[in-house]
């Protein structure tokens, strides 16, 4: 799994922003051909994106292009021109406004045709599907199962909030009048369950008030606590906070690695359960530790504690 703690949105029509993005510590950079690009600039932006993928330094980052949605007349040319021009330097295509599985399947087939025609490795380019309306939410299980290329489900909160007539103009905040619980809990959990059932990542959408890092952090902590893998960022000021929220603490990472070591040691001695200090460890403990350890490893964290079989 690629690390997607933070996914930075960059307008595909803005060379200055694209150049700056290459020096930022976001796990994923997506060059946008959809909402961030004016209709009059969309066709020209394709060439800018291709040049950026081929000539830029994206070391250590997942490289993604968001194309226009399938109901527009730009979508097929977006995919063809970007993948034919820079497919070797592209990790995934993000497809917005996915209402059902057929949209993802269309993109899968088109990518396969381009790969065969250009000699690219078949199936290497992944897909991220954005869930952005009520139809997409209702069909999210079928969408999650729609293609072996699918790597992540991404919440598109603004469009989704509009599609269900949510009474708010602030993307990511609780709607006025909603004072009990979390208005987004069902939405987040529905996407998360569909993603996990099909071994996909779940990515939370953006928080639009880019200057309020404290509020961004609060909202990010909500989805991270549920189990989401990352969140969109719209401004460099959000990246550090996002990376921290979706990484385990050093203590939790060390503890997870110690659990894995202790359990492996126990199995080697023919025992199905182990002790780590005063803590009993079994197979369920191992599975929980694997989640935290994997997040820490993906974040490039280093261990500060080592397992001592003697218990000292």
Helices and strands as residue ranges (DSSP letters): E 6-11, H 15-21, E 28-32, G 39-41, H 42-55, E 62-67, H 75-86, G 87-89, E 92-95, H 101-118, E 126-131, H 134-138, H 140-144, E 150-155, H 157-163, H 185-197, E 201-204, H 213-226, E 230-233, G 236-238, H 239-245, H 250-268, E 274-276, E 279-281, H 283-298
